[in-house]
Amino acid sequence: MWMERIPLNQSFYEKSALELAPALLGKLLVKETADGMASGIIVETEAYMGAEDRAAHSFGNRRTRRTEIMFGKAGSVYTYQMHTHTLVNVVAAEIDTPQAVLIRAVEPVDGLHLMEQRRKGRKQLEWTSGPGKLTKALGIAMSDYGTHFTRRPLQICEGWPEGAFEVVSGPRIGIDNTGEARDYPYRFWVKDNAYISK
């Protein structure tokens, strides 16, 4: 269903990853491709706090071709490859402060037929319940790297009304080899949502 989408403005992104991660919950992630539009409400995120965060790609201000965009403008798209999956992140904080928020799960809204094709043979609850699953379902690709969430084809728009859901936090997932950083409560999710990653 094609509806008017209201993209979040630049100032929304200009906060630390720890503030941005819960603020992104309930917002609508929208991707347009040649096949059509697919979207989902963001229901799970993880904050990565840059230079001091052992779990962040930019720990110690590590600057590589991959992490370069983390040093850029808040609201930029940081995609990277993990195994065979593409993961999508939202760059946070001010320029040269390399923080980002990983989008871990979304609840499908638009383009269900596209998601079904892209996630063939999976139950709907498994289409977008993880960071590699949601990029496949929505058609988010490595080529989105360096674009900006205020502009098409990959945008974050207004979503659920404020106060319509409860936010819970806890440790991040899959970062066991990062010392004390693995215990930081930097993961945020919509309480009792069926699409949270397992």
DASUL-V553653 format. One line per field, one symbol per residue. phi: phi as a letter, one per 30 degrees, with the letter a starting at -180 (. if undefined). psi: psi as a letter, one per 40 degrees, with the letter a starting at -180 (. if undefined). Layout:
phi=???
psi=???
This chain:
phi=.dbdccdddededdbdedddeddddidccbbcbedkcbaaddbabbcbcieccedddceihdcbeddedddcdejdcccbcbhcccccbcdcideicdcacddcabcebcidddddddceicdedcdbclddddddddidbeddeidbddbdcbbcbebddeidaccbbaddcibeccidddcddccbadeiddcedc
psi=hhihhhiiidddegiiddddddddheihhhhhideaiiiihhehihhhfbdehdeidehffhhiddedddeahieihhiihhbeihihihhiaiheggiihhhdiihicifdddddddfheiideedefidddddddefhideeheaheeiiehihiibiiieeihhiiaiiiffdffbddeehgehiihheheeii.
